[in-house]
Amino acid sequence: MQKAALIIVATAMIGSPVQAWRVDIIETPAPVRSIQKKENWILIETGKGWWKTPISGLQGKWVAATAPVKPEIPPDALQDGRIVQSEALGARVYLAQPTAQYRHGVLGDAIEAEAVVIENKDGSREIIKAGGDAVFEDLIPRLADLDNDGIPEIMVVKSYLERGSALAVIGRGTSGKFQILDETPPIGTAHRWLNPAGVAAFHGTREREIALVKMPHALGRLEIWRWVGSRLRKIAEVSDVSNHSIGSRMLGLSAIADFNSDGVDDLAVPSFDRRSLRILAFKNGVRELARIELPAAITTDFILIEEPSDKTGLLLGLANGSLVRVRP
């Protein structure tokens, strides 16, 4: 078994008074490569296959599990992409038309997508092309209702062949057809990428805001973009963050929750070296609620855990193969 005797206690100012954050290393059958939550179970992928344990009993008692079943991939879809089903859209959304024209490989290979497909329940499809000078350098279309009309918009990383990445927002235009409504300015140089970190009303208003990390391997700058009148407007920046390990297909190294119980969502994200977990709040100005040091760099997606204290904790995997639970 992967030994897990270490317990670290980190303290950080969360408003007032000081609150402690505890890091427990969970015993696992072998070093952890990836983690998932499925219903009331936590699943881990290791060098010895898949294992599971109930969320309510995260104490290292694992049983063998089968690998999660992958949905059938449409013939034109990006083979390592993820299909997103939306009842509100009445459609499934996926990246399609693989291409090798960009040759970057930040997500593990040099195959990207030329299009986003919105496939309706009746089988009809709308196809949004990146254009001859760009690709969609992403694995998953992210859906969120940015304008609070009950219908989600689609967010995807669009990379220009000569100018690098931008975040594109796709939705229904005035014609009723899907189109790119707006996008952030491209970074400016080829092979410079960004990774979205989540959508929330970070400032405590009804206005929805997109968190993204610009150049998580080279710059590490978190940006907050507000959706106002079908346009993106940058309203905040934070340095010293990352949410991706270069070459990895794991894009979920972040989580959104109300960590300080003030009724407004906050953001958990790694530091630039991924050796610390940062908890950031944005209401009334950017504040670091906590910076929790870890024994190795963060490598897996985050999973939110509701703690018995009604606080929210996190489960994540590290580069040394450890599975850690971070909680107030």
Secondary structure, DSSP 8 states (H G I E B T S, - for coil): -B----EEEEEEE-SSSEEEEEEEEE-BSS-EEEEEEETTEEEEEETTEEEEEEGGGTTT--EEE---------TTB-TT---EEETTTTEEEEEEEEE-SS---TTSSS-EEEEEEEEETTS-EEEEE--TTEEE--S--EEE-TTSSSS-EEEEEEEETTTEEEEEEEEE-TTSSEEEEEE----SSTT--EEEEEEE-TTSSS--EEEEEESTTTT-EEEEEEEETTEEEEEEEE-S-----TT-------EEE-TTSSSS-EEEEE-TTSSEEEEEE-TTS-EEEEEEE-SS-B-S--EEEE-TTS-EEEEEEBTTS-EEEEE-
